[in-house]
Structure formats: structure tokens, C-alpha cells
Amino acid sequence: MKQARPQLAASYGIQPATEGSGLIPWAQTTDRLATAHNYWVATADRDGNPHATPIWGVWLDDTLFFGTDPNSKKATNIEANPRIVVHLESGDDVVILHCLVETENRPAAVSEVIDAYRAKYDMPSEFIFTPVLAARPYAAYAWEERNFPGTATKYTE
């Protein structure tokens, strides 16, 4: 992912990035995504009504994989609009992903996700909802509250 400063209102004090200016490396952000226990997912239905819910998931190959009941609100929203926002729990060490969601149908990938899910959450695979969904970020944001705006970072493909 390419890194830059996010384009925010001038009142936030974001300055253009210069070498060594505090941009957060993508590897540091992906480490936080891989070790997170809970992820907040925001979806919208066909009418644009928002819905947010915490989920469990696994971060593999720059993708957040998770399962959900196909009749759940988030599943029906994703079917209507596959663009979602994912946010980690912390408001102090922020990671926000803007993703496009697809169903993961490759058997080897699904098996890898289920194995990673079982290991991470110490649970039997029969409790993992299917289908397995793959949320791939097309943009992301990260910053550390203690050093905002100096660490404000935007990532794009």
C-alpha cells in the first residue's frame, strides 16, 4: 500500500509528509490488524441505513476474513452493498479500513482461514459461520492519538 498524509480539514493540523515525518509503516498497521481480537464492521443497506457490529476475524494476505450467518443484517447489507468500513476497537491507536467484500470460494483459502480462526479464537471449526467473506481494503487510515496529527497516515492501493 502507498502511504501519504490524509486530506483532512485544515483545522486538524495535518501537514504534508516529508521523509521521516512519522507516517506509520503498513507493516505496523498490519501487525495490529493480525493481533486484534475484535473488529467493528460498518455496513449499509440498500437505502443507506447504517449498521455496525463487532466481529471476530483473521487478517491474512492483506485481507480480513470473517464469517457470518447468511441471514444476518450484515450479510444482507453486504449483499446489497459490498463496501464496508472496518475499525479496530482502540480510539487511541486507530486503524480504519475501507474494503470491498467478496465471498471466498477457493477451498484451500477457506481451509487456511478456518485453521487460522480456530487457532486464534481456540474454538472448533463448526462454530465458524459460512460463507467466509474476504474484506480487501482499497484505502486505510491509521494514527496514534498521542501523536496526532504527526502520525496520521493514509494508505491506498
C-alpha positions in Angstrom: 0.0 0.0 0.0 1.2 3.5 -0.8 1.5 5.9 2.2 0.6 9.6 2.4 -1.0 12.1 4.7 -4.8 12.0 4.7 -6.6 15.0 3.2 -8.5 16.4 6.2 -9.8 19.8 7.0 -7.1 22.4 7.8 -8.3 22.6 11.4 -6.9 19.1 12.0 -3.3 20.4 11.5 -2.3 17.8 9.0 1.0 18.8 7.4 2.4 17.3 4.1 4.5 14.2 4.7 8.3 14.6 4.5 10.9 11.9 4.8 10.9 10.6 8.4 7.8 12.6 9.2 6.0 10.0 11.3 4.0 8.1 8.7 3.1 4.7 10.2 4.5 1.8 8.2 1.9 -0.5 6.6 3.7 -3.5 8.3 3.0 -1.9 11.7 -0.7 -1.4 10.8 -1.0 -5.0 9.5 0.6 -6.3 12.8 -2.2 -4.5 14.7 -4.8 -6.0 12.3 -3.4 -9.5 12.7 -3.3 -9.4 16.5 -6.7 -7.7 17.1 -9.3 -9.7 18.9 -12.4 -7.8 17.8 -13.1 -5.7 14.7 -16.0 -3.3 14.2 -17.7 -3.6 10.8 -20.0 -0.9 9.4 -22.3 -1.7 6.6 -25.2 0.0 4.9 -28.4 -1.5 3.5 -30.0 -0.7 0.0 -31.5 2.5 1.5 -28.2 3.7 3.0 -29.2 2.9 6.6 -26.1 2.2 8.6 -25.4 -0.9 10.7 -22.3 -1.5 12.9 -21.4 -4.7 14.7 -18.3 -6.3 16.3 -17.0 -9.4 14.7 -14.1 -11.9 15.1 -11.9 -12.4 12.1 -8.4 -13.2 10.8 -6.0 -11.0 8.9 -4.2 -12.9 6.2 -2.5 -11.7 3.0 -3.7 -8.1 3.5 -7.3 -9.3 3.7 -9.7 -9.5 6.7 -11.6 -12.8 6.6 -14.7 -13.4 8.7 -17.8 -15.5 8.6 -21.4 -14.5 9.2 -24.8 -16.1 9.1 -26.1 -15.6 5.5 -29.4 -14.2 7.0 -27.7 -11.7 9.4 -28.2 -8.0 8.9 -24.5 -7.5 8.0 -24.7 -10.3 5.4 -27.8 -8.9 3.7 -26.3 -5.4 3.8 -23.1 -6.7 2.2 -25.1 -8.5 -0.4 -26.8 -5.2 -1.2 -23.7 -3.1 -0.9 -20.3 -4.8 -0.7 -18.4 -1.7 0.5 -17.8 -1.8 4.3 -15.7 0.1 6.8 -13.7 -1.9 9.4 -12.3 -0.2 12.6 -10.3 -1.7 15.4 -11.5 -1.1 18.9 -9.0 1.5 20.0 -9.6 5.2 19.6 -6.1 5.8 20.7 -4.2 3.7 18.2 -6.6 4.0 15.2 -6.8 1.6 12.2 -9.7 2.1 9.8 -10.1 0.1 6.6 -12.4 0.9 3.6 -13.0 -2.5 2.0 -14.7 -4.3 -0.8 -16.2 -7.7 0.3 -16.3 -10.8 -1.7 -17.2 -14.4 -0.8 -14.1 -16.6 -0.6 -14.8 -19.7 -2.6 -11.3 -21.2 -3.1 -11.2 -24.4 -0.9 -7.6 -24.0 0.0 -8.1 -20.4 1.1 -11.2 -21.3 3.1 -9.3 -24.1 4.8 -6.4 -21.8 5.7 -8.9 -19.2 7.1 -10.7 -21.8 9.2 -7.4 -23.1 10.6 -6.3 -19.6 11.5 -9.6 -18.7 13.0 -9.6 -21.9 15.2 -6.1 -21.2 16.4 -6.7 -17.5 17.1 -10.0 -18.0 19.0 -9.4 -21.5 20.3 -12.7 -22.8 19.0 -13.9 -25.7 16.9 -14.4 -25.0 13.2 -18.1 -26.0 13.3 -18.8 -22.7 15.1 -17.4 -20.7 12.2 -20.1 -19.3 10.1 -20.1 -19.7 6.4 -19.8 -18.3 3.9 -16.3 -17.0 4.5 -16.1 -13.4 3.5 -13.0 -11.6 2.3 -12.8 -7.9 3.0 -10.0 -6.4 0.9 -9.0 -2.8 1.7 -8.8 -0.3 -1.1 -7.9 2.5 1.4 -6.9 2.6 5.0 -6.1 5.1 7.8 -4.0 4.9 10.9 -2.8 7.3 13.6 -1.7 7.4 17.2 -3.8 9.7 19.3 -0.8 10.6 21.5 1.0 12.0 18.4 -1.9 13.2 16.2 -1.6 14.7 13.6 2.1 13.8 13.3 1.3 10.1 12.7 -1.8 10.5 10.6 -1.3 8.1 7.7 -3.5 7.2 4.7 -2.8 4.0 2.7 -4.0 3.4 -0.9 -3.5 0.6 -3.4 
